[in-house]
Amino acid sequence: MIVGLFLILLVVLIFVGLPLFTCFGLVLVGLMLSFSYNGTWVLPSIFYVLNSFTLLAIPFFIFAGALMNEAKISEKIVNFANAIVGGMKGGLGAVTIVSCGIFGAITGSSSAAVSAIGMAVLPQLDKYGYDRRYSTALLACSGVLGQLIPPSLPLVVFGMLTFTSVAATWLGVLFPGILLIVFYMVINYLKCRKQEEIQTAEKLSFNQSILRVGSTLKKGIWSLLMPVIILGGIYGGFFTPTEAGAVSVAYALLIGFVVYRTLTLKNVLSSARETISVLGAVMFIIMIVLALSKFFTFERIPVLLAEAIMDISPNKFVILLLVNILLLVVGMLMDDFSGMVIMAPLLYPLLVKELGMSPIQMGVLMTVNQGTGQLTPPVATNLYVAARIGNVSVANFFRHTLPFLFFGNIPVLLMVTYIPEISLWLPRLIYPNLIP
Amino acid sequence: MIKIVQTLWRWTSNSEEYVAILALFMSLGLVSLSIVTRMTIQYESPAWEELARFSAIWMYMIGVVVVSKEGSHLKMGFIETRISSLKARLALGLLNDIVMLIVLGIFTYWATGDVVASIQRGESSVILRLGMWTVRSSFIVGCALSALHILIQFIGHASEFYGHLGGSE
């Protein structure tokens, strides 16, 4: 009862507009006072999680993404995607989707994908007659692919909290990520098909197309090789996900300084500064939410939540639906990292121990769900970043995101929830001993 | 005396970012070194990993200070953006600052207790045998410096708020 009241207070504080860390901090302190806890366990429990080698992947990938952004590689990715899918009706929309997927395979962050790809494609989309509100919505939605295509940063947090292999969960989310690309491309095609004002790039013959793909591939090969090196290195057994983060920074520096010569020492410093700023904002929230999550464990809230949900219905189908609704609500109120930190330990007993779900599937389900949360206000990072880049207010373009949400994100989420093989077949193929 | 304090504060404030960047490069360098030596001479030291983790913790905490200085903590801003009255917005800003100060104050207090307990227990790291207080004190530094930045912002916001109150009267 008291916990419930404090959770309502949390929602109110978030709505009032207090910084998220203070909302969680106040609720934590309030709960501790109400339950007569002292503060001696808070810092040790935070320290235990922060002192993790796995967690280091987050700053490394954020830094690599910032460097790639400074090195202006997004343009090369967009040109390559344009050569592949740009020729069809709504081609440039498809280019946006594919480019965000490729950029996600480099940075693992959705907001980085929105801002980097957005700056490169929005002027082009305008030129080809796309409504700015639609193109901004498309960009915001495509940004979700940034965190679904490995390396996925929220899954680093999930793996660390639930002692699940990060590399295996990354493999698990890859296929749902590709599915989402396909769904988005179909939705984009259907939307653009009948719009006369949208122009298509000039039709090229098969040979011309191949030549164009070849030439853009040649120009962008160094940036396009990055995901191959990162994922090949991890799944080839050469390095861990954290080390892959360090390799991607080294690679970004190499191509930025030596190949493209677009990086300067000043760029590197500003990228490092940006990384520190992002980390500072995210990490403090993670720390406090970690303590809050520990408090919930002390008070057996995960067990009580599992019992409460199972009391509503013992049917697995209904339970999973309720879990998804709960996660969607959390995604509306919290950023993806906080949502993951607070919900993963809460739901683990229910999903893995009671329902027998694989931890990998659980991680994938949570990431896809949290990705949807990036598009659902009031806390919807992608919408705000896209609004800033597209210079359109969220209220103006939000309705254009709805087709992508209802016919893209939700179907993929339901597939991930009810068809375990969608997230498990690839990890099972690569790690046959890890998943029975 | 005040001048010395001001100079010291300015120096600290300017160096925060660089300390965090240094910590980032240190952890990055140590992890990279580990990969290179493992692939070339089949050697890697667990001490490098430990040091990388510790410098990362300092980086996270100084990052919190940098964000506090920039005033860029994540927030929803749902109501804030809908308030048209400047005075009400300033009042909400003041409330934000006070709540942040309270939370940071409590965390500084807990962090101090944690460092004292760590020293009393004589805790040291597994590989390098470093006193754990050297790492755990990052929480005190991070929370205390953040609180100081917020306090300075609070004073600025308060004077702005009273200035507007005076203006309307």
Contacts between the chains, C-beta under 8 A, distances in Angstrom:
chain1	res1	chain2	res2	distance
A	14	B	76	5.4
A	15	B	76	6.7
A	15	B	78	5.6
A	15	B	79	6.2
A	16	B	79	5.7
A	16	B	92	7.6
A	17	B	75	5.6
A	17	B	76	5.7
A	17	B	77	5.1
A	17	B	78	6.1
A	17	B	79	5.0
A	17	B	80	4.1
A	17	B	92	6.8
A	17	B	96	7.5
A	18	B	75	6.4
A	18	B	95	7.8
A	18	B	96	5.8
A	18	B	99	5.7
A	18	B	100	8.0
A	19	B	73	3.7
A	19	B	74	6.5
A	19	B	75	4.5
A	19	B	96	6.7
A	19	B	100	6.3
A	20	B	73	7.2
A	20	B	74	4.9
A	20	B	75	6.0
A	20	B	76	7.6
A	21	B	73	6.1
A	21	B	74	7.7
A	21	B	100	8.0
A	21	B	103	7.0
A	22	B	73	7.9
A	22	B	96	7.4
A	22	B	99	4.8
A	22	B	100	5.2
A	22	B	103	4.9
A	25	B	103	3.6
A	25	B	106	7.3
A	25	B	107	7.2
A	26	B	99	6.5
A	26	B	102	7.6
A	26	B	103	6.3
A	29	B	103	7.3
A	29	B	106	5.8
A	39	B	106	7.4
A	39	B	109	7.4
A	39	B	110	4.2
A	39	B	113	6.9
A	40	B	110	7.8
A	40	B	113	6.5
A	40	B	114	7.6
A	40	B	117	7.1
A	42	B	110	5.3
A	43	B	110	5.4
A	43	B	111	5.6
A	43	B	113	7.7
A	43	B	114	3.8
A	43	B	136	7.1
A	43	B	139	5.9
A	44	B	114	6.4
A	46	B	139	7.8
A	47	B	57	7.6
A	47	B	114	7.7
A	47	B	135	7.8
A	47	B	136	6.3
A	47	B	139	7.6
A	50	B	56	7.9
A	50	B	57	5.4
A	50	B	60	6.5
A	51	B	53	5.4
A	51	B	54	7.7
A	51	B	57	6.4
A	51	B	135	7.6
A	52	B	53	7.1
A	53	B	49	5.8
A	53	B	52	7.3
A	53	B	53	5.8
A	55	B	56	7.3
A	56	B	27	6.2
A	56	B	31	6.8
A	56	B	52	6.5
A	56	B	53	6.9
A	56	B	56	5.3
A	59	B	24	6.2
A	59	B	27	7.5
A	59	B	56	6.7
A	59	B	59	6.7
A	60	B	28	6.6
A	60	B	31	7.5
A	63	B	24	6.8
A	63	B	28	7.5
A	238	B	39	7.6
A	239	B	35	5.9
A	242	B	31	6.7
A	243	B	31	6.0
A	243	B	34	7.4
A	243	B	35	5.3
A	245	B	31	7.9
A	246	B	28	5.7
A	246	B	31	4.2
A	246	B	32	4.9
A	246	B	35	6.6
A	247	B	32	7.8
A	247	B	35	6.8
A	249	B	28	5.9
A	250	B	32	6.0
A	269	B	21	7.0
A	272	B	21	4.6
A	272	B	24	5.8
A	272	B	25	7.4
A	273	B	17	6.0
A	273	B	21	6.8
A	273	B	66	8.0
A	275	B	24	6.5
A	276	B	17	6.6
A	276	B	20	4.4
A	276	B	21	6.4
A	276	B	24	6.7
A	276	B	59	7.0
A	276	B	62	7.3
A	276	B	63	4.7
A	276	B	66	5.5
A	277	B	63	7.1
A	277	B	66	5.9
A	277	B	67	6.0
A	277	B	70	6.5
A	277	B	72	6.4
A	279	B	59	6.9
A	279	B	60	6.1
A	279	B	63	4.4
A	280	B	20	7.8
A	280	B	60	7.3
A	280	B	62	7.6
A	280	B	63	2.9
A	280	B	64	4.7
A	280	B	65	7.2
A	280	B	66	5.1
A	280	B	67	3.7
A	280	B	68	7.8
A	281	B	63	7.8
A	281	B	67	4.8
A	281	B	72	6.2
A	281	B	73	5.9
A	281	B	74	5.0
A	282	B	74	7.4
A	283	B	60	4.3
A	283	B	63	6.1
A	283	B	64	6.8
A	284	B	60	7.9
A	284	B	63	8.0
A	284	B	64	4.5
A	284	B	67	7.3
A	284	B	73	7.5
A	285	B	74	6.4
A	287	B	60	7.9
A	335	B	74	6.3
A	378	B	76	5.3
A	378	B	78	4.6
A	379	B	76	5.5
